[in-house]
């Protein structure tokens, strides 16, 4: 009996960060929002929004100027949750199965999730929010390492229930069982309440937790509580043209966009605000007010989570990371869902999407939109808060990527990442821990290999200051940009530096082969690009 007791004590003491059974490793809150543009929050230049809780995280933590995602929902989530490039994780296109392992549309078993690895390391694992990396039951969060789960499975959801429990508009699941969202209840609030409830349940377990808080806001449909929408009356009468420039100036002033660099050229497809009629201006102001209200309510939820951490006396030992899955939604789809609208935009019976006009402002000063490999598609806000270790009120160049999140969290958690699970060989992690950058005076990740992107035939490579972009619709003609001098991607240098273009193209081909990326012409289906 004494031998067993001694063995137990030794096991407890051997836990990373443990001292005589007290696990001092940080709790982790990973907050992912949906379709938020680069300057769609105060800390990144969006002072027209009221986001005091994110502003506090930024003031007390570190922001990156350059942090990269995969330009669209499912591939981003695949990389975030596994630390793999999306193709290696099985989600190279979207959450649809295109008949090849790299494009199967759900996370493969060779790629371990954050929840699986952290659970093995002694963490409680929790998800509340959007999943979107596996539709079938055996691919859901509870089957991929999350001990407590509240989620919707697919890529988009109404924010209100308007049908009823027999035919729900918002299909939700709590620990694998169907959950009915009461009528009038706003989904962002429910996601937050469920997370808070799980945190309070977990309190009795006396071990650190990992919370993946995946809001669907501000993804379409544009719906927000009317009291939030009304806060922004009159705020957007200045229009998208002047606000876009103001966001650029704010981003420079706060340091998240380099001083002296030029804003991306105006999208020629976006109509001038001053050419709109009075009624058109009223209509578009209302839409942006709703969008702002969605972000406002999300920010309040961040504040509620932090309040809960303080009440549970866990705030001083919790690492919080905030990021977006891609840039703001582009396109001219103002009336695409009109047939589904039964109420004005913002209310439960509406179903409208964000368009390029306001989204160009949302992504300012960067170029282009969601689902594109320009900086406005793959660049996102990135805030890390952990006063014990992370620099306060710091803005760093960063040059981080989704593939760096897993090694960073495993570094903080002292978690062992496996090479094999039974007979299955686990994919190695291609990213790097950001911990050294976050805790020191280092300005960016010391990476000696490029970063790569491929989505629906669109490609990009980032290596040092250089970025190669090629678009499928333009027959993948290469474009080359010096991001250190031109993050707005205004000056194409491909003709001036053909040797750099050739080098980056060769590196891309090697990466594509290693990650089972194929020519998109082979994968084209009748599915509409998303």
N, C-alpha and C positions, 0 to 999 in steps of 0.2 A: 504494500500500500504506500509506504514511504517512497519507494522507488518510482511509482507512478506519479505521485505528487511532485517529486523533484523533476521528473520529465516534463510535466505540464508547465511548471514554473519556467524551466529552461526554454520551452517552446514559446511561451508568452514573451519572454525577454528577447527572443530572437526575431520577433516581428520588427520590420523596419520602423524606426522611430519609437519603439516601445521601451519603456523602463518599468520593470516589475509590473507588467500587465497594463500599464497606462499607454494607450496608443496615441502618440502625439502627431501622427501624420495629418495633413490638412484634409478637411472635408472639401469636396469639389462641387461647384455649381457651374455647369456649362449651359449658357443661354444662347440659343440660336433663334433668330427671327427670320422672317420670310419676305423676300422681295424688297428689302430696305435698301435704298440708294446710299451712296457714299456720304452725302451731306444731309441725310434725312433725320439727323439727330443733332442736338446742340453741340456736343463735343467735336463734331466734324463740320461745323459751319452752318447748321440748320437752326439758326436762332429764332426762326419763325415758329418752331415747335417748342412746346413746354415739356422738356425732358429732364427735370432736376435730378432724378435718381441716377440716370446715366451720366449726367454732368458730374455728380459727386463721385461716381466710380472712376471717371476719367481724372478728376482732380486729385484723387487719392491713389491713383494707379498709373499704369503705363498704356499709352496708345501707340499703335504702329501707323506710319504713313502708308506702308505697302504691306497688305496682307491679302492673300489670294484664295479664292474659292474656285469652283468648277463651272460657274456661270449659270447653273440651273439646279433645281431642287434635288432630285434623286441622286445624281452623281455626286453632288456636294455632300449629301448626308452619308453616302457610302464611304467617301474618303474620311469624313469627320469621325464616323463611328468605328472605322477599322484602321486608320492610318495608312491605307493603301491608295494608290491611284485608282480611280473608279473602275477602270477596265479590269484591273487585277482583282478587285473585290466582286466583280460580276455585274456591275451596273454602268457599263460604258456608254449606254445611250439614254435609258430612262427606266422606269419600273415596268417595262414591257419586255417580253421574251422574244428576241430576234433570232433565236436558234443557235447561238454560239455561246460558249461559257463566259466570255468577256461581256456578253450582251444578254444575259439571261434575265436581268431585271430584278434580282434579289441577291442578298449577300450570300456568298458562298461560304463553305465550311473551312476553307483554307485561310480565311481572313477572320481573325478573332475580333470580336467587338470590344469596345471600351468596357462595357458591362461585364463581359465574360472574364476579361483579364483582371479587372479591379475586384470582381467578386472573389476570384481565386486568391487575390491578395488580401482578402479580409475586409473588403468594403461592403456596405449595404448599397444596393443599386436600384435607382428609381428613375422612371421616365414619366413625364407628363407633357402631352402635346402631340405633335405630328410625327409620324413614322416614315412612310413613303419609301421603304427599301425592302419591300416584300409583302405581297397581298395575301398569300395563302397562310393558313393558320400556323403551320410549322415554321413560318418565317417571321412571325410577330415578335414584338419585344420580349415577352415573357419566355419565349423559346430561344432568345439570343442573349440571355444573361441578366435581364432585368427582373428583380424579385418583386418589385411593385410597379405596376404599369397602369397608366390612364392615357388613352391615345385614340386618335382616328388613324386609319391604316393608309389611306390614299394621299393624293397630293394636294387636294383643296377641299375646303369645307365651308358651308354656310356658318355664320357666326350666331345664328338663331335657329331654333327649331320651329318650323311653321306647319308641319304636317301632324305628327303625333307618334306615339310609340309603336303603332302597328306598321307604319311606313315612314321611318324617321328621315328627316332631311339631313340630320347630323348623326351618322352612325358612329357611336363611340363604344369603347370597350374599357372596362376596369378589371384588371387582373384576368383578362381573357373572356370576361362575361359582358354581354351587352349592357350598356348604360344609357338611360334616357335623359337627355338635356331638357329640363323643364322649359315650357314656353316662356319667353321674356328674358330668359337667362342668356347672358352674353358669354360666348365660348372662351374668350381670353380670361374672363373672371373664373370660369369653371376650371380651366387648366391650372390657374394659380391656386385656387382653393384645394384642388386635389393634391398638388405638390406640397402645399402647407400641411395638409392632413397626413400625407405620407411622412413628412419630416417629423411630425409630432409622434407618429407611431414608431418611427425608427429610434427615437430618443432613448427608449428602454434597452436598446441593443448594445449600448456602450462600445460602439466601434464607429469608425469614420464612415461617411456616406458619399456616394456619387449621385448627384441629381442632374439629369439631362432634361432641361426645360426648353421645349421646342414649340414656341409660339407660331401660329399660322399668320398672325398679324405681321405686316399689313398687306398680305397677299389678297387678291380678289376673292370673293366679291367685296366691293367697298361698302362696308357696314360698320357702324359705330353707334354707341349710345348717343342719343340726341343731345344730352347735356355736354358731352365732349365735343360734338360737332359745333355746337353753338358758341363754345369758347373762342372759336376762330373766326367769328363774324368780322368781316372787314379786313382780315389779315392778308387775304390774297387778292385784293382789288388791284394791287400793283402789277399782277400778271406774272407769267413765267419768264419773260425776257429779262426784266430788271432783277427779279429774284434770283435767277440763275447767276448773274454777275455778282450780286450781293453774297451769295453762298461762296462763290470763288474767293472773294475778298476776305470773308470770314475764315475760310479754310487756310488761307495764307497767314492771317493774323494769329490764328491759334497754333500754327505750325504743322498741321496735318497735310498741307500741300506746300511744296517748296516755294519759298519766296523768290520772286523773279521769274518763275515759269509762267507760261501762257495757258489760259483756259482752253479746253478743246473747242474746235470750231463749232458754230451753231449748226444744228441739224436742219438742213434746207427743207426737209419735209414738214417741219413744224411751222404752222402759221403764226405770223406776227400777232401778238396780243392786241395791238392797237387797231388791227384790221377786223377784229371781232365786233359784232353788234352788241348793244347793251344786254339783250337777253342772253346771248351766247356767253358773255362775260359772267353773268349771274350763274348760269348753269355750271361753267367750269370752276368758278369759285366754290360753289357748293361741293363739287367732287373733291377738290383739294382739302376743304374743311373736313370732310369725312375721313380722308386719308390721314390727316393730322390727328383727328380724334382717335383713330385706331392706334397710332403710335403713342399718343398721350396715355391711353388706357394701358398699353403694354408697359410703358415706363412706370406707371403707378403699380403695376404688378411686380416689377423689379423691386420697388420700394417695399412692398408688402412681404416679399421673400426676405429681404434684408431685416425687416422688423421682426419677422419670425426667428431668424437666426440670432438676433439679439436677445429675444425672449428665452430662447433655448440655451443661451450662453455659449453659442457656437460661432458667433460672428468673428471673433478674434483669431480663429483658426480655420477659416474657410477661404479657399481660393475661388474667385469668381472670374469667369471668362465670358465675354459678350462678343458676338459676331453675327453677320448676316450670311445667308446661303448664296446670295448673288446680288447683282445690282437691280435697280428698279426696272419694272416691266416696260418694254417698249412696244411700238406698234400703234396703228390707228384702228382701234377696235371699239370705238366709243359706243356703238349701237349693236354690237354683235349679239348681246344677250337680251335685247329689248323685249323679245317675245316672252321672256321669263319674268319681266318686271311687273309687279302688281302695286308697287309703292315707289315713291321718289327715292333717289339715290341716298344710301345711308341707312334706310329703314329695313326691317326684316324681310320685306317682300321685294327688295331690289336685288339686282345681280349685275353690277357694272364692274369694269376693269380699269386699271390705270393705263394711261396712254403716253406716247412719247412726249407730248407737250409738257406735262408736269414732270414726267420721269427724267427728261433731259435736265431739269432743275434738280431733281433728286440725286442724279449721278454727278452733278457739277462738282468739281471742274473737269471730270473725267469724260472720256468719249464712249458713246454708244450705250447699250442696254443689256439686260438679262439675255442669256443664250447667245452671247457673242464674246469672242476672246479679246476684245479691246478692254482697256482698264475699267471702263464703266460697267462691263459685264462681269469681270472676275475680281475687281477690287472691292473691298468691303471695310466697314469700320471694324476695328479690333481693339478691345479694351481688356486689360488684365488687372485685377485688384487682389492684392494679398499683402497688406501692410507689413507683415512679418518679414517679407523678403523682396517684394516687388517695389521698384522705385516709384515714388509719388510724383504726380504732376509731370510725368516725363513723356515726351514725344520722340519716338525713334523711327528711323527709316524702316527697320524691321526686316522686310523682304521675307515674311513668313508665309507659310502655305498650310492648308488643311492637313496635309500629311505630317506636319510637325506637331499637331495637337496630341496625338496618342503618345509619342515618345516624351512629350513634355509632361503629360499627366502621369505617366508611368514613372518618370523621374521624381516628381514630387511625392508620389505615393509609395515609392520603393517597391514597385510591382515588377515581378518577373514576367517577361514576355516569352512565351514558349516557342520552341522550334518544331515540336511535334505534339499532337494530341492523339494518342493511340497510334494507328497506322497512318494518320494524316499528317503530311508535312505542312507546317504553317508558313504562310508567306512572310518573308522578312520585312521589316519596316524600312521604307525608303527615306523617311523624313528624319529631322534632327530635333533634339530637345531645345526649346526656346528659353530654358531656365537661366542659362548663363547670360543671355541678352537682357532678360527681365531683371536680374538681380545685380547687374554690374553696369559699368559705363560703356560697354559694347553697344554699338549703334545698330548692328544688323547681324543676321545669321551668317556665320562663316561657312558658306556652302561651296564646295568645289565641284559640284555637278549642276546642270541646268534644272529648271522646272519645266514641266510639259503639260499641254492641254490638247484634248481632242474631244469634240462634241458635234455629232451630226455632220462630220466632214470638216468643220472649222478647226483650225489648229493654231497653236502658239508655243513658242519656246522663250524662256527668259534665262539668260546667262550673263551674269554681271550686269553691266549697264544696258546690254542689248536685248531687244525683244523682237522676235520674228512672228509675224501674224500672216495667216493665209486663210481666206474664206472659200468655202465650198462653192458658193454661188458665183464666185469670181474665178472659178477653175483653179483655186489654190495658188493664185499668183502671189509671190512673196512680197511682204512689206516689212521694212526694218525701221525700228525706232530706238533712239537713245533715251531711255526712260530717265536717266539721271539728269538730263537737260530738257526733256520734252515728254513729261508724263501725260500731257494732253494728246499725244500722238497726232501731232499736226504735220510733222515733216517726215516724209517717207524717204529713207536713206538707202533703199535697196540698190538703186542703180549706182550709187557712189561707193558702196562697199560690197561688191559681189562676193569677195572671198569670205566675208563674215556670213553672208546669206548661205553660201554653200556649206560652210562649217556647221551652222545651226540646222540646216536641213538634213545633213548626214547624222547629226546627233538625234534629231527627231526620228529618223528612220530606224535607228538602232533602238531607241526607247519604244517605238511602236511595235517592233518585232518582239521585244522582251515582255511587253504587256498585252500581247495578242490583239492589238489594234489593227483593224482591217480597213481597206478602202471603203468609204461610205457608199460608193455606188453599189457594192455588193449587199448592203443592208437596207437600201431604200425600200420603204413599204408604203402602204396607203395611209399609214398613221400620219396625222397632221403633226408637224414639228411643234414642240411645246416650249 
